[in-house]
Amino acid sequence: MAASPEAKFTEEQVLWVKHHTPKLMTFAISRPESYRFAAGQFSRLGFRDGEGFIWRAYSVVSAEYADTLEYFAVLIEGGPMSAKFAAMQAGDTVLLDKNATGFLLPERFPDGKDLVMLCTGSGIAPFLSILEQPEIWQRFERLALVHSVSFTEELIFNERLAALREHPLIEEYFDKFRFIPVTTRAETAGALNLKRIPELLTSGALSEALGYGFNQADTRFMVCGNPAMVKDTFQALLDLGFAMHRNREPGQIMMENGF
């Protein structure tokens, strides 16, 4: 006999909601003691919708050891899930699938010295979780996060990333880290401007901004964002001589479409 739908999820409380722009929001929900995930994985969140349910996947922003589960959502006009999120307030309830999933996991790389994380929009979410894991800082000699958005006001995590300098589990390793913001439709101080990530890779501008080169022996890339960005970035990396990582064929690239 198949398990009832209710056996596959828990009902969690919304703890807080923050709207950063009309389209960008973060929120946290309660975390069941039994809920486990690896940094880089995503949850399935849902709501009851009439006689059925509505579900979508969202990467976990929280550290693996956090007491709550935090998420980042981009609201899409006319989207049924976005409408639910737009109206959501602290004290409301959200459905949480009991099983996290996803394979955007840095531990899948068997080697490498430099980890370069490339993302657009909500694709930053899994990397925020990964960067709160001390193991990642201990393993790699250099860490880089490149976050591309359209406009300056969409760079909502800059302060959070800077605060890693004082994170008790990470502060001693922070000098390994470089954050490169990118704005494609605006001039932003301290950012790479008016170019997409694939072009920044191809032209060498990203390597120059980081202060070191990329090579097959040392550099590992993780890519997450909108499908067009993932496709074009993957092609740019292929053109530079890098290969997709597979369990039976180790390579230098892992990628996932952002949710």
Accessible surface in RSA format (square Angstrom, percent):
REM  Atomic radii and reference values for relative SASA: ProtOr
REM  Chains: A
REM  Algorithm: Lee & Richards
REM  Probe-radius: 1.40
REM  Slices: 20
REM RES _ NUM      All-atoms   Total-Side   Main-Chain    Non-polar    All polar
REM                ABS   REL    ABS   REL    ABS   REL    ABS   REL    ABS   REL
RES MET A   1   241.71 125.2 150.93  99.9  90.78 216.1 125.12 106.4 116.59 154.5
RES ALA A   2    95.60  87.9  63.43  97.9  32.17  73.2  73.92 104.1  21.68  57.4
RES ALA A   3    60.99  56.1  35.02  54.0  25.97  59.1  45.54  64.1  15.45  40.9
RES SER A   4    60.05  50.7  48.45  64.7  11.60  26.7  40.38  86.0  19.68  27.6
RES PRO A   5    73.81  53.8  69.73  63.6   4.08  14.8  73.39  60.6   0.43   2.6
RES GLU A   6    89.68  51.5  79.47  60.1  10.21  24.3  45.54  88.1  44.13  36.0
RES ALA A   7    49.92  45.9  31.53  48.7  18.38  41.8  39.68  55.9  10.23  27.1
RES LYS A   8   121.87  59.5 117.21  71.9   4.66  11.1  66.43  59.8  55.44  59.1
RES PHE A   9    14.16   7.1   7.64   4.7   6.53  17.0   7.64   4.6   6.53  18.7
RES THR A  10    36.78  26.2  31.65  32.1   5.14  12.2  36.36  48.8   0.43   0.6
RES GLU A  11    96.86  55.6  66.89  50.6  29.97  71.4  23.67  45.8  73.19  59.8
RES GLU A  12    16.55   9.5  15.79  11.9   0.76   1.8   0.76   1.5  15.79  12.9
RES GLN A  13    90.76  50.8  88.27  64.5   2.49   5.9  17.22  36.7  73.54  55.8
RES VAL A  14     1.26   0.8   0.00   0.0   1.26   3.0   0.00   0.0   1.26   3.4
RES LEU A  15    69.56  38.7  47.42  33.9  22.14  55.6  51.05  35.9  18.51  49.8
RES TRP A  16   100.44  40.3  99.52  48.2   0.93   2.2  82.01  43.7  18.43  29.9
RES VAL A  17    37.57  24.7   8.32   7.5  29.25  70.5   8.32   7.2  29.25  79.3
RES LYS A  18   117.69  57.4 114.69  70.4   3.00   7.1  64.55  58.1  53.14  56.6
RES HIS A  19    92.10  50.3  64.47  44.8  27.64  70.7  51.44  53.0  40.66  47.3
RES HIS A  20    56.12  30.7  22.87  15.9  33.25  85.1  19.59  20.2  36.53  42.5
RES THR A  21    23.21  16.5  14.34  14.5   8.87  21.1  20.12  27.0   3.09   4.7
RES PRO A  22   130.19  94.9 102.55  93.5  27.64 100.5 115.30  95.2  14.89  92.6
RES LYS A  23   133.92  65.3 133.92  82.2   0.00   0.0  76.19  68.6  57.72  61.5
RES LEU A  24    14.40   8.0  14.23  10.2   0.17   0.4  14.34  10.1   0.06   0.2
RES MET A  25     0.00   0.0   0.00   0.0   0.00   0.0   0.00   0.0   0.00   0.0
RES THR A  26     4.02   2.9   4.02   4.1   0.00   0.0   1.28   1.7   2.73   4.1
RES PHE A  27     0.00   0.0   0.00   0.0   0.00   0.0   0.00   0.0   0.00   0.0
RES ALA A  28     0.89   0.8   0.89   1.4   0.00   0.0   0.89   1.3   0.00   0.0
RES ILE A  29     0.00   0.0   0.00   0.0   0.00   0.0   0.00   0.0   0.00   0.0
RES SER A  30    32.08  27.1  30.70  41.0   1.38   3.2  28.94  61.6   3.14   4.4
RES ARG A  31    40.70  17.1  19.62  10.0  21.08  50.2   9.06  12.4  31.64  19.2
RES PRO A  32    27.31  19.9  15.14  13.8  12.17  44.3  26.77  22.1   0.54   3.4
RES GLU A  33   165.56  95.1 146.52 110.8  19.04  45.3  68.44 132.4  97.12  79.3
RES SER A  34    96.73  81.7  70.36  93.9  26.37  60.7  53.97 114.9  42.76  59.9
RES TYR A  35     4.24   2.0   2.16   1.2   2.08   5.4   4.24   3.2   0.00   0.0
RES ARG A  36   164.53  69.1 153.24  78.1  11.30  26.9  74.10 101.3  90.43  54.8
RES PHE A  37    16.64   8.3   0.08   0.0  16.56  43.1   6.29   3.8  10.35  29.6
RES ALA A  38    25.26  23.2  22.78  35.2   2.48   5.6  24.10  33.9   1.16   3.1
RES ALA A  39     5.66   5.2   4.30   6.6   1.36   3.1   4.30   6.1   1.36   3.6
RES GLY A  40     0.32   0.4   0.00   N/A   0.32   0.4   0.00   0.0   0.32   0.7
RES GLN A  41    28.58  16.0  28.56  20.9   0.02   0.0   0.00   0.0  28.58  21.7
RES PHE A  42    28.36  14.2  28.03  17.4   0.33   0.9  28.03  17.0   0.33   0.9
RES SER A  43     0.07   0.1   0.00   0.0   0.07   0.2   0.07   0.1   0.00   0.0
RES ARG A  44    89.44  37.6  89.26  45.5   0.18   0.4  30.09  41.1  59.35  36.0
RES LEU A  45     0.00   0.0   0.00   0.0   0.00   0.0   0.00   0.0   0.00   0.0
RES GLY A  46     0.00   0.0   0.00   N/A   0.00   0.0   0.00   0.0   0.00   0.0
RES PHE A  47    23.71  11.9  22.19  13.7   1.52   4.0  23.71  14.4   0.00   0.0
RES ARG A  48   118.49  49.7 103.45  52.7  15.03  35.8  57.81  79.0  60.68  36.8
RES ASP A  49    72.51  50.8  63.24  62.9   9.27  21.9   2.77   6.5  69.74  69.6
RES GLY A  50    81.03  99.9   0.00   N/A  81.03  99.9  44.85 123.1  36.18  81.0
RES GLU A  51   189.44 108.8 145.76 110.3  43.68 104.0  68.08 131.7 121.37  99.1
RES GLY A  52    32.77  40.4   0.00   N/A  32.77  40.4  26.88  73.8   5.89  13.2
RES PHE A  53    67.71  33.9  35.66  22.1  32.06  83.4  35.66  21.6  32.06  91.8
RES ILE A  54    16.66   9.5  12.59   9.4   4.07   9.8  16.66  12.0   0.00   0.0
RES TRP A  55    50.76  20.4  38.50  18.6  12.26  28.8  27.72  14.8  23.04  37.4
RES ARG A  56   104.45  43.9  98.78  50.4   5.67  13.5  40.56  55.4  63.89  38.7
RES ALA A  57    21.26  19.5  13.78  21.3   7.48  17.0  13.78  19.4   7.48  19.8
RES TYR A  58    22.55  10.5  22.03  12.5   0.52   1.3   9.04   6.8  13.51  16.6
RES SER A  59     8.58   7.2   4.45   5.9   4.13   9.5   2.05   4.4   6.53   9.1
RES VAL A  60     0.31   0.2   0.29   0.3   0.01   0.0   0.29   0.3   0.01   0.0
RES VAL A  61     0.00   0.0   0.00   0.0   0.00   0.0   0.00   0.0   0.00   0.0
RES SER A  62     6.72   5.7   3.28   4.4   3.45   7.9   5.87  12.5   0.86   1.2
RES ALA A  63     3.44   3.2   1.97   3.0   1.48   3.4   1.97   2.8   1.48   3.9
RES GLU A  64    62.84  36.1  54.91  41.5   7.93  18.9   9.85  19.1  52.99  43.3
RES TYR A  65   104.50  48.8  75.71  43.1  28.80  74.9  86.27  64.8  18.23  22.5
RES ALA A  66    29.63  27.2  19.13  29.5  10.50  23.9  26.03  36.7   3.60   9.5
RES ASP A  67   128.60  90.1 109.08 108.6  19.52  46.1  34.22  80.5  94.37  94.1
RES THR A  68    49.76  35.4  49.43  50.1   0.33   0.8  29.28  39.3  20.47  30.9
RES LEU A  69     0.00   0.0   0.00   0.0   0.00   0.0   0.00   0.0   0.00   0.0
RES GLU A  70    23.83  13.7  23.83  18.0   0.00   0.0   3.08   6.0  20.75  16.9
RES TYR A  71     0.00   0.0   0.00   0.0   0.00   0.0   0.00   0.0   0.00   0.0
RES PHE A  72     6.37   3.2   2.63   1.6   3.74   9.7   2.63   1.6   3.74  10.7
RES ALA A  73     0.94   0.9   0.77   1.2   0.17   0.4   0.94   1.3   0.00   0.0
RES VAL A  74    55.41  36.5  43.48  39.4  11.93  28.7  43.48  37.8  11.93  32.4
RES LEU A  75    22.58  12.6  17.84  12.8   4.73  11.9  17.87  12.5   4.71  12.7
RES ILE A  76   119.34  67.9 113.23  84.4   6.11  14.7 116.84  84.1   2.50   6.8
RES GLU A  77   178.63 102.6 143.02 108.2  35.61  84.8  65.40 126.5 113.23  92.4
RES GLY A  78    78.59  96.9   0.00   N/A  78.59  96.9  43.06 118.2  35.53  79.6
RES GLY A  79    16.03  19.8   0.00   N/A  16.03  19.8  14.32  39.3   1.70   3.8
RES PRO A  80    76.35  55.6  66.66  60.8   9.68  35.2  74.83  61.8   1.52   9.4
RES MET A  81     6.86   3.6   6.24   4.1   0.63   1.5   6.24   5.3   0.63   0.8
RES SER A  82    13.02  11.0  11.57  15.4   1.45   3.3   4.38   9.3   8.65  12.1
RES ALA A  83    64.87  59.6  49.93  77.1  14.93  34.0  58.18  81.9   6.69  17.7
RES LYS A  84    68.31  33.3  60.57  37.2   7.73  18.4  30.91  27.8  37.39  39.8
RES PHE A  85     1.30   0.7   1.30   0.8   0.00   0.0   1.30   0.8   0.00   0.0
RES ALA A  86    55.14  50.7  35.21  54.3  19.93  45.3  35.45  49.9  19.69  52.2
RES ALA A  87    75.86  69.7  53.76  83.0  22.10  50.3  64.57  90.9  11.29  29.9
RES MET A  88     8.84   4.6   1.46   1.0   7.38  17.6   4.44   3.8   4.41   5.8
RES GLN A  89   124.92  69.9 122.93  89.8   1.99   4.7  31.21  66.4  93.71  71.1
RES ALA A  90    64.30  59.1  39.66  61.2  24.64  56.1  40.00  56.3  24.30  64.4
RES GLY A  91    44.64  55.1   0.00   N/A  44.64  55.1  21.47  58.9  23.17  51.9
RES ASP A  92    60.07  42.1  54.35  54.1   5.72  13.5  17.31  40.7  42.76  42.6
RES THR A  93    70.07  49.8  59.31  60.1  10.76  25.6  33.63  45.2  36.44  55.1
RES VAL A  94     0.76   0.5   0.00   0.0   0.76   1.8   0.76   0.7   0.00   0.0
RES LEU A  95     5.88   3.3   5.88   4.2   0.00   0.0   5.88   4.1   0.00   0.0
RES LEU A  96     0.38   0.2   0.38   0.3   0.00   0.0   0.38   0.3   0.00   0.0
RES ASP A  97    19.03  13.3  18.97  18.9   0.06   0.1   0.60   1.4  18.43  18.4
RES LYS A  98    98.38  48.0  84.22  51.7  14.15  33.7  45.95  41.4  52.42  55.8
RES ASN A  99   112.01  77.2 104.40 100.9   7.60  18.3  26.95  64.9  85.06  82.2
RES ALA A 100    20.29  18.7   0.72   1.1  19.56  44.5   0.72   1.0  19.56  51.8
RES THR A 101    56.33  40.1  54.40  55.2   1.93   4.6  32.68  43.9  23.66  35.8
RES GLY A 102     4.41   5.4   0.00   N/A   4.41   5.4   3.19   8.8   1.22   2.7
RES PHE A 103   146.31  73.2 142.41  88.2   3.90  10.2 143.63  87.1   2.69   7.7
RES LEU A 104     3.90   2.2   1.07   0.8   2.82   7.1   2.92   2.1   0.98   2.6
RES LEU A 105    21.82  12.2  21.82  15.6   0.00   0.0  21.82  15.3   0.00   0.0
RES PRO A 106     7.50   5.5   7.50   6.8   0.00   0.0   7.50   6.2   0.00   0.0
RES GLU A 107   108.63  62.4  85.21  64.5  23.42  55.8  58.05 112.3  50.58  41.3
RES ARG A 108    66.62  28.0  49.44  25.2  17.18  40.9  26.40  36.1  40.22  24.4
RES PHE A 109     1.61   0.8   0.00   0.0   1.61   4.2   0.00   0.0   1.61   4.6
RES PRO A 110    88.20  64.3  48.50  44.2  39.70 144.3  59.03  48.7  29.18 181.3
RES ASP A 111    74.42  52.1  66.86  66.5   7.56  17.9  35.54  83.6  38.88  38.8
RES GLY A 112    17.59  21.7   0.00   N/A  17.59  21.7   0.85   2.3  16.74  37.5
RES LYS A 113   102.40  50.0 101.39  62.2   1.01   2.4  50.20  45.2  52.19  55.6
RES ASP A 114     2.67   1.9   2.67   2.7   0.00   0.0   0.00   0.0   2.67   2.7
RES LEU A 115     0.00   0.0   0.00   0.0   0.00   0.0   0.00   0.0   0.00   0.0
RES VAL A 116     0.00   0.0   0.00   0.0   0.00   0.0   0.00   0.0   0.00   0.0
RES MET A 117     0.00   0.0   0.00   0.0   0.00   0.0   0.00   0.0   0.00   0.0
RES LEU A 118     0.00   0.0   0.00   0.0   0.00   0.0   0.00   0.0   0.00   0.0
RES CYS A 119     0.00   0.0   0.00   0.0   0.00   0.0   0.00   0.0   0.00   0.0
RES THR A 120    19.37  13.8  17.78  18.0   1.60   3.8  17.01  22.8   2.37   3.6
RES GLY A 121    27.38  33.8   0.00   N/A  27.38  33.8  26.56  72.9   0.82   1.8
RES SER A 122    18.42  15.6  11.77  15.7   6.66  15.3   1.54   3.3  16.88  23.7
RES GLY A 123     0.75   0.9   0.00   N/A   0.75   0.9   0.22   0.6   0.54   1.2
RES ILE A 124     0.09   0.1   0.09   0.1   0.00   0.0   0.09   0.1   0.00   0.0
RES ALA A 125     2.34   2.1   2.34   3.6   0.00   0.0   2.34   3.3   0.00   0.0
RES PRO A 126     0.50   0.4   0.50   0.5   0.00   0.0   0.50   0.4   0.00   0.0
RES PHE A 127     0.00   0.0   0.00   0.0   0.00   0.0   0.00   0.0   0.00   0.0
RES LEU A 128     4.01   2.2   2.01   1.4   2.00   5.0   2.54   1.8   1.46   3.9
RES SER A 129     0.03   0.0   0.03   0.0   0.00   0.0   0.03   0.1   0.00   0.0
RES ILE A 130     1.28   0.7   1.20   0.9   0.08   0.2   1.28   0.9   0.00   0.0
RES LEU A 131     0.72   0.4   0.72   0.5   0.00   0.0   0.72   0.5   0.00   0.0
RES GLU A 132    30.20  17.3  30.20  22.8   0.00   0.0   3.57   6.9  26.62  21.7
RES GLN A 133    16.59   9.3  16.59  12.1   0.00   0.0   9.07  19.3   7.52   5.7
RES PRO A 134    22.65  16.5  22.65  20.6   0.00   0.0  22.65  18.7   0.00   0.0
RES GLU A 135   106.74  61.3 103.62  78.4   3.12   7.4  63.77 123.3  42.98  35.1
RES ILE A 136    12.02   6.8   9.71   7.2   2.31   5.6  11.38   8.2   0.64   1.7
RES TRP A 137     0.00   0.0   0.00   0.0   0.00   0.0   0.00   0.0   0.00   0.0
RES GLN A 138   102.40  57.3  76.44  55.9  25.96  61.8  25.08  53.4  77.33  58.6
RES ARG A 139    88.74  37.3  60.42  30.8  28.32  67.4  53.22  72.7  35.53  21.5
RES PHE A 140     0.45   0.2   0.00   0.0   0.45   1.2   0.45   0.3   0.00   0.0
RES GLU A 141   102.71  59.0  93.23  70.5   9.49  22.6  36.68  70.9  66.03  53.9
RES ARG A 142    95.47  40.1  95.47  48.7   0.00   0.0  31.82  43.5  63.65  38.6
RES LEU A 143     0.50   0.3   0.00   0.0   0.50   1.3   0.00   0.0   0.50   1.4
RES ALA A 144     0.00   0.0   0.00   0.0   0.00   0.0   0.00   0.0   0.00   0.0
RES LEU A 145     0.00   0.0   0.00   0.0   0.00   0.0   0.00   0.0   0.00   0.0
RES VAL A 146     0.00   0.0   0.00   0.0   0.00   0.0   0.00   0.0   0.00   0.0
RES HIS A 147     2.22   1.2   2.22   1.5   0.00   0.0   1.22   1.3   0.99   1.2
RES SER A 148     5.07   4.3   3.89   5.2   1.18   2.7   0.04   0.1   5.02   7.0
RES VAL A 149    12.05   7.9   3.76   3.4   8.29  20.0  12.05  10.5   0.00   0.0
RES SER A 150    31.70  26.8  29.52  39.4   2.18   5.0   2.86   6.1  28.84  40.4
RES PHE A 151    78.78  39.4  78.78  48.8   0.00   0.0  78.78  47.8   0.00   0.0
RES THR A 152    59.82  42.5  56.17  56.9   3.65   8.7  49.96  67.1   9.86  14.9
RES GLU A 153   113.08  64.9  94.38  71.4  18.69  44.5  54.45 105.3  58.63  47.9
RES GLU A 154    44.83  25.7  43.53  32.9   1.30   3.1   7.51  14.5  37.33  30.5
RES LEU A 155    18.55  10.3   4.17   3.0  14.38  36.2   4.31   3.0  14.24  38.3
RES ILE A 156    36.05  20.5   7.05   5.3  29.00  69.9  15.20  10.9  20.84  56.6
RES PHE A 157     6.74   3.4   6.44   4.0   0.30   0.8   6.44   3.9   0.30   0.8
RES ASN A 158    55.01  37.9  50.13  48.4   4.87  11.7  22.71  54.7  32.30  31.2
RES GLU A 159   152.46  87.5 144.87 109.6   7.59  18.1  60.91 117.8  91.55  74.7
RES ARG A 160    74.25  31.2  62.94  32.1  11.31  26.9  41.35  56.5  32.89  19.9
RES LEU A 161     3.29   1.8   2.99   2.1   0.31   0.8   3.21   2.3   0.08   0.2
RES ALA A 162    64.42  59.2  51.12  78.9  13.30  30.3  57.63  81.2   6.79  18.0
RES ALA A 163    61.49  56.5  48.19  74.4  13.30  30.3  56.53  79.6   4.96  13.1
RES LEU A 164    11.66   6.5  11.02   7.9   0.64   1.6  11.51   8.1   0.14   0.4
RES ARG A 165   134.27  56.4 130.00  66.3   4.28  10.2  46.09  63.0  88.19  53.4
RES GLU A 166   140.14  80.5 123.51  93.4  16.63  39.6  38.80  75.1 101.34  82.7
RES HIS A 167    30.61  16.7  25.89  18.0   4.71  12.1  23.90  24.6   6.70   7.8
RES PRO A 168   110.58  80.6  87.38  79.7  23.20  84.3  88.64  73.2  21.94 136.4
RES LEU A 169    81.89  45.6  74.01  52.9   7.88  19.8  78.02  54.8   3.86  10.4
RES ILE A 170     0.08   0.0   0.00   0.0   0.08   0.2   0.00   0.0   0.08   0.2
RES GLU A 171    94.55  54.3  79.65  60.3  14.90  35.5  17.80  34.4  76.75  62.7
RES GLU A 172   140.15  80.5  99.82  75.5  40.34  96.0  39.33  76.1 100.82  82.3
RES TYR A 173    48.25  22.5  45.12  25.7   3.13   8.1  28.22  21.2  20.03  24.7
RES PHE A 174    20.22  10.1  19.86  12.3   0.36   0.9  19.86  12.0   0.36   1.0
RES ASP A 175   133.75  93.7  99.89  99.4  33.86  80.1  41.54  97.8  92.21  92.0
RES LYS A 176    58.13  28.4  48.42  29.7   9.71  23.1  42.57  38.3  15.56  16.6
RES PHE A 177    15.70   7.9   4.08   2.5  11.62  30.2   4.08   2.5  11.62  33.3
RES ARG A 178   102.13  42.9 100.70  51.3   1.43   3.4  43.17  59.0  58.96  35.7
RES PHE A 179    43.40  21.7  25.43  15.7  17.97  46.8  25.43  15.4  17.97  51.4
RES ILE A 180    10.31   5.9  10.31   7.7   0.00   0.0  10.31   7.4   0.00   0.0
RES PRO A 181    14.44  10.5  14.44  13.2   0.00   0.0  14.44  11.9   0.00   0.0
RES VAL A 182     0.00   0.0   0.00   0.0   0.00   0.0   0.00   0.0   0.00   0.0
RES THR A 183     0.00   0.0   0.00   0.0   0.00   0.0   0.00   0.0   0.00   0.0
RES THR A 184    34.55  24.6  22.06  22.4  12.49  29.8  14.71  19.8  19.84  30.0
RES ARG A 185   167.38  70.3 142.47  72.6  24.91  59.3  34.21  46.8 133.17  80.7
RES ALA A 186    24.47  22.5  17.46  26.9   7.02  16.0  24.47  34.5   0.00   0.0
RES GLU A 187   128.92  74.0 101.23  76.6  27.69  65.9  58.96 114.0  69.96  57.1
RES THR A 188    15.98  11.4  10.78  10.9   5.19  12.4  14.29  19.2   1.69   2.6
RES ALA A 189   107.15  98.5  70.07 108.1  37.08  84.3  82.60 116.3  24.55  65.0
RES GLY A 190    77.70  95.8   0.00   N/A  77.70  95.8  44.81 123.0  32.90  73.7
RES ALA A 191    16.08  14.8   0.00   0.0  16.08  36.6   1.92   2.7  14.16  37.5
RES LEU A 192    43.29  24.1  41.22  29.5   2.07   5.2  43.06  30.2   0.23   0.6
RES ASN A 193    40.76  28.1  24.08  23.3  16.68  40.2   6.03  14.5  34.73  33.6
RES LEU A 194    89.18  49.7  70.46  50.4  18.72  47.1  70.81  49.7  18.37  49.4
RES LYS A 195    92.82  45.3  90.20  55.3   2.62   6.2  47.09  42.4  45.73  48.7
RES ARG A 196   102.39  43.0 101.57  51.8   0.82   2.0  55.12  75.3  47.28  28.7
RES ILE A 197     1.73   1.0   0.19   0.1   1.54   3.7   0.19   0.1   1.54   4.2
RES PRO A 198    14.11  10.3  13.95  12.7   0.16   0.6  14.11  11.7   0.00   0.0
RES GLU A 199    83.55  48.0  77.24  58.4   6.31  15.0  34.10  66.0  49.45  40.4
RES LEU A 200     5.89   3.3   5.89   4.2   0.00   0.0   5.89   4.1   0.00   0.0
RES LEU A 201     6.58   3.7   0.00   0.0   6.58  16.5   0.69   0.5   5.89  15.9
RES THR A 202    95.03  67.6  74.06  75.1  20.96  50.0  63.66  85.5  31.36  47.4
RES SER A 203    79.33  67.0  36.39  48.6  42.94  98.9  45.12  96.1  34.21  47.9
RES GLY A 204    30.16  37.2   0.00   N/A  30.16  37.2  26.01  71.4   4.15   9.3
RES ALA A 205    33.19  30.5  27.98  43.2   5.22  11.9  30.57  43.0   2.63   7.0
RES LEU A 206     0.01   0.0   0.01   0.0   0.00   0.0   0.01   0.0   0.00   0.0
RES SER A 207    26.05  22.0  24.96  33.3   1.09   2.5  13.65  29.1  12.40  17.4
RES GLU A 208   145.95  83.8 122.94  93.0  23.00  54.8  52.49 101.5  93.46  76.3
RES ALA A 209    30.54  28.1   9.59  14.8  20.95  47.7  21.47  30.2   9.06  24.0
RES LEU A 210     7.36   4.1   0.00   0.0   7.36  18.5   0.00   0.0   7.36  19.8
RES GLY A 211    65.06  80.2   0.00   N/A  65.06  80.2  32.84  90.1  32.22  72.2
RES TYR A 212    28.23  13.2  16.47   9.4  11.76  30.6  26.78  20.1   1.44   1.8
RES GLY A 213    45.46  56.1   0.00   N/A  45.46  56.1  29.21  80.1  16.26  36.4
RES PHE A 214    41.63  20.8  12.39   7.7  29.24  76.1  12.45   7.5  29.17  83.5
RES ASN A 215    63.20  43.6  59.01  57.0   4.19  10.1  36.42  87.6  26.78  25.9
RES GLN A 216    95.85  53.6  90.46  66.1   5.39  12.8  24.08  51.3  71.77  54.4
RES ALA A 217    77.68  71.4  54.47  84.1  23.21  52.8  65.06  91.6  12.62  33.4
RES ASP A 218    37.28  26.1  37.28  37.1   0.00   0.0   1.26   3.0  36.02  35.9
RES THR A 219     0.00   0.0   0.00   0.0   0.00   0.0   0.00   0.0   0.00   0.0
RES ARG A 220     9.23   3.9   9.23   4.7   0.00   0.0   0.00   0.0   9.23   5.6
RES PHE A 221     0.00   0.0   0.00   0.0   0.00   0.0   0.00   0.0   0.00   0.0
RES MET A 222     0.00   0.0   0.00   0.0   0.00   0.0   0.00   0.0   0.00   0.0
RES VAL A 223     0.00   0.0   0.00   0.0   0.00   0.0   0.00   0.0   0.00   0.0
RES CYS A 224     1.11   0.8   1.11   1.2   0.00   0.0   0.00   0.0   1.11   1.2
RES GLY A 225     0.86   1.1   0.00   N/A   0.86   1.1   0.86   2.4   0.00   0.0
RES ASN A 226    72.63  50.1  65.54  63.3   7.10  17.1  36.69  88.3  35.94  34.7
RES PRO A 227    84.82  61.8  80.81  73.7   4.01  14.6  81.29  67.1   3.54  22.0
RES ALA A 228    59.87  55.1  51.72  79.8   8.16  18.6  57.92  81.6   1.96   5.2
RES MET A 229     4.25   2.2   4.25   2.8   0.00   0.0   4.25   3.6   0.00   0.0
RES VAL A 230    10.07   6.6  10.07   9.1   0.00   0.0  10.07   8.8   0.00   0.0
RES LYS A 231   149.23  72.8 141.76  87.0   7.47  17.8 101.86  91.7  47.36  50.5
RES ASP A 232    48.16  33.7  43.65  43.4   4.51  10.7  11.43  26.9  36.73  36.6
RES THR A 233     0.00   0.0   0.00   0.0   0.00   0.0   0.00   0.0   0.00   0.0
RES PHE A 234    42.66  21.3  42.66  26.4   0.00   0.0  42.66  25.9   0.00   0.0
RES GLN A 235    92.92  52.0  92.92  67.9   0.00   0.0  40.31  85.8  52.61  39.9
RES ALA A 236     7.16   6.6   3.47   5.4   3.70   8.4   6.55   9.2   0.61   1.6
RES LEU A 237     0.00   0.0   0.00   0.0   0.00   0.0   0.00   0.0   0.00   0.0
RES LEU A 238    67.45  37.6  52.34  37.4  15.10  38.0  52.47  36.9  14.97  40.3
RES ASP A 239   107.89  75.6  70.61  70.3  37.28  88.2  31.87  75.0  76.02  75.8
RES LEU A 240    78.38  43.6  50.69  36.3  27.69  69.6  55.74  39.1  22.63  60.9
RES GLY A 241    36.40  44.9   0.00   N/A  36.40  44.9  26.59  73.0   9.80  22.0
RES PHE A 242    11.39   5.7   6.57   4.1   4.81  12.5   6.62   4.0   4.77  13.7
RES ALA A 243    47.79  43.9  47.68  73.6   0.11   0.2  47.79  67.3   0.00   0.0
RES MET A 244    49.05  25.4  40.13  26.6   8.92  21.2  40.08  34.1   8.97  11.9
RES HIS A 245     6.96   3.8   3.61   2.5   3.35   8.6   2.61   2.7   4.36   5.1
RES ARG A 246   133.74  56.2 131.50  67.0   2.24   5.3  35.70  48.8  98.04  59.4
RES ASN A 247   122.75  84.6  91.83  88.7  30.92  74.4  31.42  75.6  91.32  88.3
RES ARG A 248   229.68  96.4 198.89 101.4  30.79  73.3  76.30 104.3 153.38  93.0
RES GLU A 249   117.71  67.6 113.22  85.7   4.49  10.7  37.26  72.1  80.45  65.7
RES PRO A 250    89.44  65.2  64.27  58.6  25.17  91.5  64.63  53.4  24.81 154.2
RES GLY A 251     3.65   4.5   0.00   N/A   3.65   4.5   1.23   3.4   2.42   5.4
RES GLN A 252    23.06  12.9  23.06  16.9   0.00   0.0   0.00   0.0  23.06  17.5
RES ILE A 253     0.00   0.0   0.00   0.0   0.00   0.0   0.00   0.0   0.00   0.0
RES MET A 254     2.80   1.5   2.63   1.7   0.18   0.4   2.80   2.4   0.00   0.0
RES MET A 255    58.26  30.2  35.63  23.6  22.64  53.9  35.63  30.3  22.64  30.0
RES GLU A 256    28.99  16.6  22.08  16.7   6.92  16.5  20.49  39.6   8.51   6.9
RES ASN A 257    71.55  49.3  66.03  63.8   5.52  13.3  15.88  38.2  55.68  53.8
RES GLY A 258    21.65  26.7   0.00   N/A  21.65  26.7   3.72  10.2  17.93  40.2
RES PHE A 259    88.14  44.1  49.27  30.5  38.86 101.1  78.53  47.6   9.61  27.5
END  Absolute sums over single chains surface
CHAIN  1 A    12544.4       9828.4       2716.0       6731.9       5812.5
END  Absolute sums over all chains
TOTAL         12544.4       9828.4       2716.0       6731.9       5812.5
